[in-house]
């Protein structure tokens, strides 16, 4: 019996489908639980969630469609993410290249890094008012630290021989930064960007739950909660998960294509 | 294109806070087109001397002149080939070679042509678009040689460039570097701890003593190339140089 199972588990065709086993079990368990509980306000049936997902362009409770809200969230996260990365990368390079910058900046970084971005919500609202400004602030803050620390790591991982070789070939400081240190650190910076995007994506959903928001996936979820539309909440969560997964996949693709040298370099 | 080293000394503060004298009063003149090996036991400061000549480190005393001009920092007039692999792994071979030309603002078409020329010179014509990680150690060092030559330096400095290679590849690379040197007639300063290597390559061998590194003796070797490693001349010089090194270490 155990042998038979082993054969099935390791067999040629089954091998490619193994990843699907647990998700399918999960869906089955969900459906069984939903039937047993028999209360759509606690756990909706899969079909009701699926029917929300099947009509991504239909307006939901007058707040716009899933696609509309997803694109609003994506725009916000992109702006916040880019602002955070655009500040963190140059600062990280400066900290990695010049010791005095690191000595100067590091204490502040250490103090602010453990503060969750969402703890800034009240201040963000006070400074930037309700709207895009405060959300971008929160998201940028979430993206900033992982990019900064990875950039710093990346710059430190740049081999001294690369820098010295470039110097003997006539590189001045600016050329060193642009043509040696930045490309040498880029694979590590990219890892930071991937981590940062994950955090930024969490931040946007949370930021959209701030008072005064009127669109975005986070808002949609909270709004649906007020109307007890649990199937919309779950559908929204699935969309959030899928978008996060999709973007991470894209970033990984770039990594494996452009930065292969990091693994292959001995 | 004359290289002059004038009374160079290097002192630094060691781990225990005591000053360490790495080099003491090194003076050397290298005329254009000569192949000079700097030979010494490990820790004698020969790499430090080369780095000072390259402008990567400042001497505590003395100075280095290229054509009467003092070296005060790295310059493309002094090409350097490092012991560990120094190629930029994110650049293709051809783009590694044209790096220095790029920095100097040479037109794209011109630098591609020059890079190709040097790629062919080191015998890697077929590997233009390969990445460094696709190459063996010997091939990587050949690319490094091509990269250093592409900016047309007055002097080429080599810091144990074949130290990480196996014996066979090492011998092949030595023959090849001589061929390249005969074609380009660059002044070469070649640091090594291998007496064999120095005897096979050099017009003159600068023998350094152990710390603090001083010039023990400069041995001239006029045996015509290509040299036979087992010839009487080579054997005699090898014995002589080994004797100098042993004395310099105060041993045997």
Boltz contact constraints between the chains, C-beta under 6 A:
constraints:
  - contact:
      token1: [A, 161]
      token2: [B, 82]
      max_distance: 6.0
  - contact:
      token1: [A, 161]
      token2: [B, 84]
      max_distance: 6.0
  - contact:
      token1: [A, 161]
      token2: [B, 86]
      max_distance: 6.0
  - contact:
      token1: [A, 164]
      token2: [B, 56]
      max_distance: 6.0
  - contact:
      token1: [A, 165]
      token2: [B, 86]
      max_distance: 6.0
  - contact:
      token1: [A, 167]
      token2: [B, 74]
      max_distance: 6.0
  - contact:
      token1: [A, 168]
      token2: [B, 54]
      max_distance: 6.0
  - contact:
      token1: [A, 168]
      token2: [B, 74]
      max_distance: 6.0
  - contact:
      token1: [A, 168]
      token2: [B, 80]
      max_distance: 6.0
  - contact:
      token1: [A, 169]
      token2: [B, 76]
      max_distance: 6.0
  - contact:
      token1: [A, 169]
      token2: [B, 99]
      max_distance: 6.0
  - contact:
      token1: [A, 169]
      token2: [B, 100]
      max_distance: 6.0
  - contact:
      token1: [A, 170]
      token2: [B, 76]
      max_distance: 6.0
  - contact:
      token1: [A, 170]
      token2: [B, 100]
      max_distance: 6.0
  - contact:
      token1: [A, 170]
      token2: [B, 103]
      max_distance: 6.0
  - contact:
      token1: [A, 171]
      token2: [B, 103]
      max_distance: 6.0
  - contact:
      token1: [A, 175]
      token2: [B, 103]
      max_distance: 6.0
  - contact:
      token1: [A, 183]
      token2: [B, 90]
      max_distance: 6.0
  - contact:
      token1: [A, 261]
      token2: [B, 89]
      max_distance: 6.0
  - contact:
      token1: [A, 261]
      token2: [B, 90]
      max_distance: 6.0
  - contact:
      token1: [A, 261]
      token2: [B, 133]
      max_distance: 6.0
  - contact:
      token1: [A, 264]
      token2: [B, 133]
      max_distance: 6.0
  - contact:
      token1: [A, 265]
      token2: [B, 89]
      max_distance: 6.0
  - contact:
      token1: [A, 265]
      token2: [B, 133]
      max_distance: 6.0
